[in-house]
Amino acid sequence: MMEILDEWEIFKTLSDELKRNIRLAFVIDNSAIYVTKDDNVFGFGKNEEGFLGTGDMKSRTVHTKIEQLCGQNIQGLQFSKYTFFAISGSGSVFAWGRNYHGQLGLGTKQRTLIPTKIEGILGTKRVVQVACSSWHTLVLTSDREVVSFGFNHYGQLGLGHSDGQTRAQTLPKKLDFPAAGKVVTAIACLDLSSVALLDSGEVFAWGKNEYSILGYRDDDLEERNIPRKVPGLEGIAIRRIVCGKYHALALSNDGKVYSWGWNRDVQHGTGTFKDTHRPTLISGNCDRILDVAAHFESSVSAAVTEGNEVYLWGWFNDQKFRSPTKTSFKSLDEVFANIGYKALTFRPLRPKRYEPIQEKNIATEWPKNYFDDADTADVVFVVEGKKIHAHKTILMKRCDFFRAIEESNQREKIIEYYSFEAFYAFLKYFYTNEVDLNPDLLFELITLADFYEMPDLRKECLEIAQRDVLSVVNARANNDDALQLDVEEFKKFVLKFCKENNI
């Protein structure tokens, strides 16, 4: 069991048995939601704004099952102060919380306290990311479309127009992104504006220029209702963007961090309190930065280096750190777990159950012995702050999806919503044609195979599930997974197995 859950005060009283059964967890403001290995979802805690999805806003000391999310293979959860979204393994999105501006995408403006599936154009799409502010929402689909809904008074939906104070876009609507042929890889929200990163490494922003978040001077108050490039990053290939409390951070391919926007809590890390309208290189003596983190609810920014050293800057527990300061924390998650006034998760917590062993001599023939070889690799995937080294030629040969890598200047690509163990096994399959994975994560690997359109990997996973995973004890849970993933052949096998064993 990974110690990460024990870093969070809200999980410290849980029994070891329960913690061993948790595969995914989320925390905000003394409330927690967790997903168990058998795909049940529970919530407990403060329940402000109905975060726990229980149909009310009453606190829960007893762990309460969130029926609408059970059996959905939940892989991610994104939340603002007032709105909450869960992403299923099949790419569906469930929304709940405040909805005065239609920011839940459900076609209404009524508060919804029960997780409800978003339909409309998202009903037939596979969603890979959700970004939300308190008033509007962006969704990124697997076919590289950006969809938006909610408050649009300042053009923050990117639809080419601004709406009046009382109007809102209550249903998902596709955004006509102005960068034809380029793939959007990440999206982020502030209350009145939006930011997106393309595979080309370019950063776009739109909406209100509050605190110069669009990259223009504060006195340039013109609203921009279509995405435009953020000035000041020309010639710099960006591979990750995050938004905090009215500020943005961009991590470049060469491991440098640029910041802009509001800076009264010194969350820029530039050594001053001055707001900046142009992305400014953060100073500091730290090594090459591997990943960065921020969250709308706090004024702290954090980074982890290649040497696994964790730095933070901004307002942290009543102290202001003007530049990146080395800490004793072991991970970015630990930084946000120790915010005294409001601990929260900036990404899903995934308790570790299995650490892949990197054998030095997997095989004598190419390409098996070159998997995750740092000396020869020309592309690197960063998952949960850890690197996996790969080769563009092999990835493109096996999967059309990865042809976008060749068209991109990015050497490193950050992967969200999947565990390190599952993505490691996924990439290793490209080199070995073998599935080497803890059986607990097999259905997550099937989700990856579906997303990247790898039918041979999917078939191999199903054969392993039928041969090695299915048992009298877990038959019903496996059947629920099969139903969620729409695995017809496995459903038939499970039904036959249950009938033969009188389950």
ABEGO torsion letter per residue (X at the ends): XBAAAAABAAAAABBAAAAAABABBBBBGGBBBBBBAAGBBBBBEAGBGGAAGAGBABBBABBBBBAAABGAGBABBBBBAABBBBBBAAGBBBBBEBAAAGAAGAGBABBBABBBBBBEAAAABBBABBBBBAABBBBBBAAGBBBBBEBAAAGAAGAGBBBBAABBBABBBBBBBABBGBBBABBBBBAABBBBBBAAGBBBBBEBABGGAAGBBAABABBBABBBBBBGABGBBBABBBBBBGBBBBBBAAGBBBBBEBAAAGAAGAGBABBBABBBBBBEABBBBABBBBBAABABBBBBBAAGBBBBBEBBGGBBBABBBBBABABAAAAAAABAABBBBABBBBBBABBBBBBABABABOAAAABGBAAABABBBBBGGBBBBBBAAAAAAABAAAAAAAABABABBBBBGBBAAAAAAAAAAAAAGBBBBBAAAAAAAAAAAAAAGBAAAAAAAAAAAAAAABBAAAAAAAAAAAAAAGBAAAAAAAAAAAAAAGX
